[in-house]
Amino acid sequence: MRRFGLLLAFTAALLLPSAPAFAKAGLHGGMSLSPDDFLIGLHFESTPMAENLRLVPSVEAGFGDVTMVGGNLDLHYPLKTKSELAPYIGAGMTLNWFDHDGGSSTDFGGSILGGIMLNAKLFVEAKLGLGDVPDWKFVVGARMP
């Protein structure tokens, strides 16, 4: 339980001081595979940086096979299309705390991701986990106005 508190404090220390610098915030939900969990989370999105890159930190909790609390630091790169749909690709780092039958563990890994902004507020996203993080994550989310 002490590691859980440290993880939450670490994530808050990273996100809260910089929250005013982020243009948009939102909620997301979905599922992860291996461990098989239902996810809920909160994300922030920065204003565009160099080459239209956006910094998108998030925190999420997973419930199912194990209890998981995670902090993610992702970079999104929007792809130029003539469609109203706005696809993007990216990569990120993840720090997860897992509570399972044999105790708990804290793991670090990365991800490769892709998603589509369906309109100005709604998106779908998939992440391929690299390292000691969930193998896959699938989320649907919304930006808050």
C-alpha positions, 0 to 999 in steps of 0.5 A: 500500500505504501508503493501505491501512495508513492505512485499517486504522489509521484504522478500528482507531483508531475501533473498538477504543477503543469496542469494550467499549461495544458489546453484540454483535459478529458476522461477516458475508459476502456480495457487492457489485456494481460492483465484483463482490466476495465480502465478509467482515467483522466488525461491532459493535452498540451498546446501543439509543440514543435512539429505539431507534437502534443504532450498527453500525460494521463492517470488511470485505474484498472479493475479486474484480474488485478487492481492497477494504477498507472501514470502515462506520459505520451506524445501524439503526432497528428497525421495530415488527411483530407478527411474529417477524421483526425488520425494520430500516432505516438509513443509513451512511457508508463509507470504502473502499480499492480495489486495482485494475490501475491502482493503488489509490484511497480513496473515501468515500460513504454508503448506505441499508440495510434488513435483517431479523433472522431470529432473535436471532442471524441477519440478512440485509441489503441496502445501496444505495451512494451515491457512490464505493462499491459500488452494492449489498451483500448480506450474511448475518450472525450475532451472536456470543453 
